[in-house]
Amino acid sequence: MEAATRTHFLHHTEQVHGIDKDACHFCQLRAFPSHRTLPITIVNTLNNEALPQNFRFIQRMKFGPGVEAASPAFLSGCDCNVDSNCQYERCQCMGEIEIPEAKDDRQPELNAYHMEGDKAGLLRSSMLDSTRPLYECHASCRCTNSCPNRVVERGRTVPIQIFRTKDRGWGVRCPEAIRKGQFVDCYLGEIITWRESDQRRQASSIAERKDLYLFALDKFEDPTSHDLRLRERSFEVDGEFMSGPTRFINHSCDPNLRIFARVGDHANKHIHDLALFAVRDIARGEELTFDYVAGVDDHESNHDTINMELCLCGSSNCRGYLW
């Protein structure tokens, strides 16, 4: 790793071993607008391994062939003229949330986040084990960027360090403590059609390993939906060759992060975000993990242990195998 770093800084303005400066991981990360305040760093104190040369850091999702966002004519947001209104039934961004029965004359709060006080911006405890998607205000809304219902919208709020582990390749940690319910970052990649994702699985020497980087945007897939895009098989996100730092997060059977489907404009539910939140307090420097196979029932798993991939998470409740 030191050799790779030294080569970069000695030949920063030149092509090195045929690799253009634009392909340099350090340059890609320095181009992030948040680099000065919330840097993403790469550390390897174990050996000279560097990140894959064909990997590119990106700052937002990339659309592959056949993938399109909704037309601007279909986009809409809430018309709340006071940010604090963006937690109640009258906020259009909350329009698809089941409204709880009111216990008094006050409007029931629908927002997934704590709206004020020391916990402002953190997921409510009731959300941490919920499969409910997150509905946020967004750029088309009348509320301001300070709206407390724009947590994922405002982006990552912690620095990230990619580091070399002893036995599981690269991993990710945070040089700061992370609070339970805190947003960490989104999983990014190239959004592709299901046909393209099937082709990429078939082209992979081990299809299950390709699945490490493929995440289906299937939260709203519904054959009876009025939205034609939600009736079909969902798009998938491929982060193998282009993604953010979360692409290097390792699996754990006892994870400290969980992925939530986050919706901005309702017209774009077919390309919703994959937002990672802390499900417990995380100490400074503790490795960040999530469950790669969360939601897969035992009967769906392959029990031929001879051909299964060993799990190396080391947790007390480790299932023993990934697949």
N, C-alpha and C positions, 0 to 999 in steps of 0.2 A: 504493500500500500504506500509506504514512504517513497519507494522508487517511482511509482506512478505519479504521486504528488509532486515530487521533485522534477520529473520530466515536464509536467504541466507548467510549472512556474518558470522553469529555465527556457522553455520554448513557447511561451504564452501566445505570442503573435504569429506563430508559424504552424505549419502542418507537422504533426509528430507521428511518425510511422504510418503515414497516409491518413491520419485521422484529423479532420478539420477542427478548428477551434469551436465551431458551432456544435460539434459532437461532444465537447468536453462537459462532463457532469458538473464540475465546479462552476463553469461559466453559465450553465443552464440554471443552477441554483442561485447564483448571484444576480440573475435577471429577474428573480421573483420580487415584486414590489415590497414584500414584507421582509426582505433579506436582512436589512439593518436591525430591525426590531425583533423579528422572530425567525432567526436563521435556521436553515436545514443544513446540518453538517454530516460529514462521513468520516468515520473513525475505524481504523483497523490496527490494533496493537499486537495481533497474533501472527500475521504472516503478510505476504506481499500481494494477496488477492485484492483486486479492484472490482467495482461493479461491472456487469456485462457491458461491453463496448457498444452493443447494438440497442441498449436501453436509453430512452430519452425521458427526462423529467418534463412534465407538462403542468400547466396551472389550471386547466379546465378540461372538461370532456371534449373529445374529438369525435366528429360524426363520420362514420364510415359510409361507403356506398349504400344507397337505399335508405338512409336514416335522415329524417328531417324533423326539425322542431315545428310546432304549430305556426301557422301563418300569423303575422302580427294582427290581422283582422279579428282573430279569435281570442287574442290575449285580453285579460281584464284583471283588475285588482279591486281591493276594497276602497270605499270612499270615506273611511274614517278620518275625520279632520282633527281628532285627538288621539295620540298614540295609545293612551290607556284604554281606548275602546276596543283595541285589537285583541281582546281576550273574551269577548262576549258573543252572544248569538247574532247580534246585528252586524258583526264583521263578516263580510262575504267570504273571506278566506277560511272561515270556520264552517262554511255552509254544509259540508258533508260529514261533520262530526255529530254523532248521536248526542242529543241534548239530554243531560241528566235531569231528573225531576227536581224542581226547585223546592227547597226546604222552607223558604220564606219569600218575601217580596223582592229580594235581590236577584239580579240576573245570575244564572250559573256560569262560573268561569269554565271556558272550554280550552284555554291555552295549555299546551303541554309543559310550559316552562313556569318557574317562579318569576313573577313580574317585578318584584321590588324587594328591597332589603338585602341582607348578606347573601342570600341564595339566588338573587336575580340572574337569569340566564341559565340556571341549572335545570335539568329535567326534573319534574316532580317525581317523587318516589313511586307513585302509582304507575308511572310510565316505564320504569326500568325493566319490568318483567312483562310489559304489554307488547302485543304485536301491532298495535295501532300505529298508523303512519303519522308523521309530523306535518301539519299544514302550517306553512309560514307565509307571512306577508313578503312582498317582493318588489321588484322595480316598477311594476305597473300599478302599485298601490298609491293611494293618496297620503298615507302615513309617512313619517320621516324615516331616515336611515337609523334613527335612534329608537325606533319602535322595539319594544321588548320581545316582539314576536318575529324578530329577524336574527336569530342566533346563527344558524348555518349560513344564512344569506350574507352575513358579515365576514365569514371565513375563519380560518384557523387563528387561535389566540394563544398558542403555546409554541415554543421552539421545539424542534425535532432533531434527534440524532440517529443516524443509521450506523450501526456498529456490527463488527464481525463477531459472531458467537463461536463457542468452542466446538459445538457439534451440530448446529442447525443453520449453517450458512450465515446470511445476514439477518439482523434483527433491528428493532426500533425501540428507542426509549426517549424519555423527555428529561431534560436537565432541570426541570421544575416539578414540584408536586402538582398532581391533578386531582380535582375534587370529584366526588361521586356526582354523576349527572352532568358533568362538564363536557361540552363538545370538543373533540380533538381535531378531526379533519375528515375529509371525504375520501372515499376510494375513487380514483379517477382511472380513465383509460379510453380506449377507442370503443364507441358504441357501434355494434354491428348487428346485422340481422341474424335470426336463428339459423338460417341456411349457411351463412358464412361461419358462424360459430361451430356448426356441425362439421363443416369442411376442415376447420382448423383442428378440431379434436381428432378427426380421421388422419390428418397429416402428422399429428404428434405421435412419437414412438410409444408413449404411455399416455393414453387419453386422460386418465385420472389426474396426472400431474398437470396437464393443460387446464384441468378444472380448478387448479389452485388459483388461477388468474382470471377465470371467467365467472362473472356474477350476473345472473338473470334479473332483468328489471320486470319481474313478474308479479309484483305486489298487487297490481290492479287488473291482472289478466282475468277476463270474464267473457265467456262465449255468448252471454246474453246482453252485453253492454251496448248502449246506444253509440258509443265511440268505436268505429270500425277498427281502429288501431289496437284497441284493448281486447277485441274478439280473437285476434290471431295470436300465435306464439310470440312471446315478448322478445324485445331486443336483449342483447347481452353486452356486458362491459368487459373488454379484454385489456387487462393491465400488464400483460407480460412484457411488452416491448416499449410501452409508453404509459406513464402513470405518475403519481405523486409519491411521496415517501411512504405512504401507507401500504404500498405494494410490497414492502419488505417486512411487514408485520408477520410474526410467526403465529402458528396455531397453538392453542392450549385447550385442554378439556375443562379447565377452570379459569376462563379468561377474565381479564379486567376491562375489556371493551366489548361493545355490541353494535352491530349495524342496524340502523333504522332507515326506513324509506322516508325521505323528506320531499314534500311537494311544495313547489312555489306556485306558479300559475297553473290552475287546474286543467288548462288546455294541453299541458305538457306532462300529464301523469304517466305517459308511456316512456318518458325519459327522466324519471325522478332521480333524485340524488341518493347516494349510499353514504349516510352520515354515521361516523363512529363516535359513540359517547362512552364515557367511563361509567361502569356499573358499580364501582366501589372506589374509595379513595385509593390513589396510586402514589406511592412514595417517589421522591426524586430519584431518577436513575433506574427505577424498576422497569424491566422489559414490558413493553405493551404487547398484548395478545388478544386475539378473538378466536371464536370457535369456527373453524372452517366448515364443519358439517352440522352446524346448529339446525335443528328442525328436521333432520333426517331420522326417521324411525328405525328401530333395530331391524324390523323385517325388510327394510329397503337395503340394508347393508349386505355386503358380500362376506359370508362367514368362512370362506376358504382361506384360512390364515396363512397358508403356504404362500399365496400370491398377494397378501395384503401388505400395506405399507405400515411399518412400525411408527408409533407415535413417540416422540422424544420429549414431550412437554414436561415430564417429571412431576406433574401435579399428583396429589394424593388420590384423586378420583380419576386418574387417567384411564381411558377406555382401552389402551393398549395398541390400537391401530387407528390409522386415519381412514383407510378404506380397504 
